[in-house]
Amino acid sequence: MQGMSRRDVVGRALALAAAAGVRVAGAAAVRRSGDGAAAPSMLLAREAAAGQSPVGYRVSEKLDGVRAQWDGRELRFRGGGVVPAPSWFTAGLPAVALDGELWLGRGRFEALTAIVRDRQPDDAGWRQVRYGVFELPGAPGPFTERAARMAQLVSQTGHGPLMAVEQWELLDAAALQARLASVVAQGGEG
């Protein structure tokens, strides 16, 4: 995997998921937000070919949250609209691009969407929200280096809502299925 782009790694990991019987959604087109801003460029899942070995790949739990990208100044939804987060929520985020999910916890998607889409941010609700980061868009290096950098940024920032999404290295297709079963048994999306 060294030297492979995040997009290539994601594509191969998705192929492994497909081989394990996990169906993934197709990629969506880039669109503009209501304020005319271009939607951020985000990696999206796509259906992949079956039969690849998962050895050497990393996987993470698919958080049941709301996709958001931080550009170093603004937090935006996948469609490009600005996330109406309280200023204290974004004030401590680092001045680098981050891609991740706003997350409230397993099984709490509806409550999360009510909080993050409210144009008048509710501090009490937002204090429960986490921003789980799984990529550094545009950052150089292989994914293993970027994942280490994400963990370092989260640690250095000390920003309560910011978390690095845990990545696991796969040993084989059985390990992939076991990880998926464990996440689902705990109420995770996948």
NORZI-V115615 format. One record per backbone hydrogen bond with DSSP energy under -1.0 kcal/mol. CO is the residue of the C=O (numbers start at 0). NH is the residue of the N-H. E is the energy in kcal/mol with one decimal. If there is no record, write none. Layout:
CO	NH	E
CO	NH	E
//
This chain:
0	3	-2.4
4	8	-2.5
5	9	-3.1
6	10	-2.4
7	11	-2.4
8	12	-2.6
9	13	-2.7
10	14	-1.7
11	15	-1.8
12	16	-2.2
13	17	-2.5
14	18	-2.2
15	19	-1.5
16	21	-3.0
17	20	-1.6
30	38	-2.3
32	35	-1.7
36	32	-2.6
53	56	-2.2
56	169	-2.4
58	167	-3.2
60	62	-1.1
62	64	-1.8
65	101	-3.2
67	99	-2.2
68	75	-2.7
69	97	-2.6
73	70	-2.1
74	82	-3.0
75	68	-2.6
76	79	-1.8
80	76	-3.2
82	84	-2.3
85	88	-1.1
85	89	-1.1
86	90	-1.9
89	92	-1.6
97	69	-2.3
98	133	-2.5
98	134	-1.3
99	67	-2.6
100	131	-2.8
101	65	-2.2
102	129	-3.1
104	107	-1.6
107	111	-2.2
108	112	-2.7
109	113	-1.8
110	114	-1.7
111	115	-2.9
112	116	-1.6
121	125	-2.9
122	126	-2.1
124	127	-1.6
125	128	-1.1
129	102	-3.0
130	162	-2.4
131	100	-2.3
132	164	-2.9
134	98	-2.3
135	138	-2.2
141	145	-2.0
142	146	-3.1
143	147	-1.7
144	148	-2.2
145	149	-2.6
146	150	-2.1
147	151	-2.2
148	152	-2.9
149	153	-2.5
150	154	-2.2
151	155	-3.0
152	156	-2.7
153	157	-1.9
158	161	-1.6
160	130	-3.9
162	132	-3.4
167	58	-2.6
169	55	-1.1
171	175	-1.8
172	176	-2.4
173	177	-2.6
174	178	-2.5
175	179	-2.4
176	180	-2.7
177	181	-2.3
178	182	-2.4
179	183	-2.6
180	184	-2.5
181	185	-1.3
182	187	-2.8
183	186	-1.8
//
